[in-house]
């Protein structure tokens, strides 16, 4: 005799749920472009590339593979910088002209943004070479950037500028030569993507003590996250922030933000470490800038932007609704 399971289940107060419908469209990773350039004494702008859409789907992840081959002369440079420095500009522009990303690898923008957008804050810095005199080394960096771009924003424009030969080293002795190759892949999937802008800005800070910074926000913009690069943790005493004057954070010591990163980003930098010295996510709620919005940082000493000569400054990382 056939059993009616719905009648059986109804006697114990339940129902049989319909099976969940799973999308038949799996995420698809597509090769987008490869750019190659020898580095010299001047910046090397690449030809603007058009990135097309795949079957009308939003883009949900970018995968970047940067490979840099470096050759030293008879005398090796006194020091080397991360190969991310080879990317002077990585700019994605929507079809209406809106700049969605504008990264400068010399400020660590690419690796910092990848950390901020990746679940768990995984940090994947690029390798730092160590090429000896009259030798050659090739270094490769692969990075995942989970940034969503709406299907309606396609076709996209990609502008890439490779940096100078001197951007890869410190001291007065340059490399003899270097070649950079950047490959880009995109993952397309049927996700609900909100259009946002990843904005990085250089903000001068010319004094210590309490510095008001909310005047740097874009008026009326809605912010999903904010983070800052400031050189070293010893440069900051405390932070004050408010979306509406109620002071969510009032003179909160930097150590409290560091503790939060060590909890929420556990083991993201190394085993037992979730914080990057000189870079902090404020974990603020989504907010819209108004005249009541407040941000102030109390500096113990003047900040600076790592791997560059830009002292007396911080670098802001803001994800804004477009």
N, C-alpha and C positions, 0 to 999 in steps of 0.2 A: 504494500500500500504506500502511495506517495505521501510524503510528509509536507504539510504546509508550514514552512519555517516562520512565516510572518505571524500565523496564529499562535505558534509556540512562543515566539518572542513576546507577543502582546500580553500573554499571561504573566510575564515577569516584568512587564512595564517598559519594554523596549521596542525598537524597530530595527529593521535591517536597512542600513544606509546604502544608497546607490554608490557604486564604485566611483572613485575620484577619476576625473578626466585629466590625463597627463598630456601636455602639449607634444605633438609629434615632431615639433621643430626643435632639434637639439642645437646647442650653441655651435657655431661654425667659425673656425679660425681661418682667416684669409691672409695671404701675403699681400701687402699693400705697396711697398716701395723699398728700394735699396739705393743709398747715396754713398758716394765714395769721393774722397778728396785728399790730395797731398796738402799738408799744412805748411804755410810759409810766413813771411813777415807781415802779411795783411790778412784780414778776415776773408773767409772763403764762402760767399753766399752761393747756395745751390739753386738750381732752377726750381721755381714754384711747381709743386706737384698737385694734381687734382686727385682726390680720394673719392672713389665712388661707393655707393651703397650696395648692400648685398640683399637681394630679394625683399627690399622694403623694410628690413629689420633695423632696430636701433643698434648702435655700436655700444658694447658694454665693457670692453677691456682692450687696452693697447699693450702689445708686447714689444719692447725695444731691445735690440741687440746691437751694442756698440763694440767694435773691435778697433784697437789702436796699435799700430806697429811702430815702435820707436827705435831709432838708431843713434847711438852716441858717437861723438867724434873721438879724436885721440885723447881728449880730456873729458871725463864724464861730468855732467852737471852736478852741482853741489847738493841738489835735492830735487825730488819729483813730486808732482801734484796728481790727484786722482784723475783718471782718464775722462770722467764726466766733464772736466774742464774743456774737453775738445768740442763740446756742444755749446756754442755761444748763444744760439737762438733756436728754440723749438716752438713754433707758433702754428696753432690750428685755428682756422678761420671758417665760420659758418657761411652758408651761401648768401646770407644777407649782410655780410661784412662784419658780424660780431666776432671779436677775438675771444675764443674759448680758452686757449692756453697760450702763455707767453713765457717760456722757461729760459733761464740762463744757467747753464751747467756750472759756470764759475762761482755761482752762489749756492750750489748744491740743490737748485730748484727741482731737478728731475727726481732725485732720490728722496728729498724731503716730501714732495707731493705724493709720491708713491707710498711713503710711510703713512701719511695722513689719511689716504683713501683706502688703504688695505686694512681689512678686518684684523684686529689685534696689533695694528701699528708696526707690522714687520718692516724692518729697516735693512735695505740691501745697498750699501754704499759701493761705489765702483772701486776697482783695484787701484792701488798706487804702485807704479812701476819701480824697478830698481835696476836700471840698465847700466852695466859697467862700461868703462872706456873701450871704445872700438868694438862694441857688441850690439846686438839687436834683440829686442824682445817684443812679443805680441801679447796683448792683454785684452780679454773679452769680458764684457759685462752684459748680463741679461736681466731685464727688469720688467715686472708686470705693473701696469698702471690701470687700476679699475675705475675708469672714468667713462660715464655714460654720455652718449651724444645721440640726440633724437634723429630719427630717420628723416624728418622734414628739414634738418640742417644740411643734408647732403645736396650736391657734392661739396666736399670740404676742400679748402686750400691748405697745403702744408708748406710752410716756409722754414727751411733749416739753414743756419749759418754755422760753419765750422770755425773754430777759434784759430788763433795764431800758434806758431811753433813754440813761441816763448811762454804761452799760457800753460804748458805742461810741466814746466820746471821752475825752480827757484834759483837765485844767484845769477851771476853774469855769464856763465857758460851755457850756451843753448845746446839742444840736440842737433845732430847733423841733419836729421830728417825725421819725419813722422807722417804716417798715412792713417786716415780715419775712415771707417765704413760703418754706416748706420742702416740697419734693416728694421722694418716696421711691419708688424702683423696686427690684425684687428679681429676681435671676436664679436660676432653678431648674434643676438638672441632676442626672443620675444619678451623683453622686460619693459616695465613701466618706467621710462626714463624722464626725469625732470631736467630741464635745461639749466645748466649752471656755468659759471665762469670761474676758472682757477686763476686768481689774480695775485701776483707777487709784486711787492713794491719796496723800494729803497727809501727808508725814512731817516733823515739826519737827526742825531741826538748830540747836541753840542755842550751839554752840561750834565753834572750829576745831580742827585736829589730827585724830587718828585716832578716828573715830566708828563704833562697832559698830552695825550695822543689821540683822543676821540675826534679831534679836528681833521685827522687823516682819513677817516671813514668817508665813503661815497654817500652823499646825502640821499636818504630815503631808500637805500638799498637794503635787501634782506640777506642776512649772513647765516650760513649753515655751520661754518666753523671758522676759527681763527687761531693761528699759531705764529710764533716769532723766533727768529734766529738773532742771537745777540753776542756771539763769540764765546763766552764762558759763563758758567753759573755764578761765579763770584762777582759778576757785573751787576746783578740784580738783588735788591733787598726784598721788595714786596710788590704786589700788584693789586690795583683797585679796578673793579669793573661793575657797571650797572646798565641794564637794558633801558630802565625807565626811572632811574633816580632812587630805587629802593636798595641799591648796593648789594648785589648778590655776592660780590667779593669786596671786602674792605680791608686794605692793607694786609692781604693774605701773603705770608712768607712764600718765597719761591719753593722752599723745601716741601710745602704742601702739594704743589702742582707736580713736583718730582715724584713724591710718594704715590700720587694718583696714577702717574704714568707707569711706575713700577708695578702697580696692581693691574691696571687695565691693559697695559702693553707688556705683560710679564714675558721675560725671555726673548723679547723682540730684537734687542740689540746684541745680546750675548746671554749665556746661561746666567740667570739670576739678575739680569739688568734689563730694564725697560725704558731707560731714559738716555737721551743723547746730550752730552754736555754742551750747553750753549743753544739748545733748541727746545721749545716747549709748546705743547698744545694746551690752550686754556680750557678746553672742554666746556665752553659756554653754550647755553641753549640757543636755538634758532631765534634771531631777533632782527627787527627792522630798525635801522638808524633813525633816531629822532633827536631834537634838541636836548632831550633828557638823557640820552645815552652818554655814559662816562667810561673812559679808559685812562688810567694813569699808571705809570711804572716808576718806582723809586729805584734809581740807579746808584749803586755803591761806587762804581767806576764807569768810565766811558765804554760803551759797547763797540763791537766791530763785527764785520761780516767775514766769516771764515774763508780761508784760501784766497782772499783778495787783499788789496791795499786800502779797502774802504773802511777806515776807522771812523769813530764818532758816528755810528749809524747802526740801525737794526734793519732786518728784512722781514716784512710782513707776508703772511700766507693766508689769504681770505678766499673762501668759497662762497660766491654770491649767486643768488637766483638771477638769471638773466632777464 
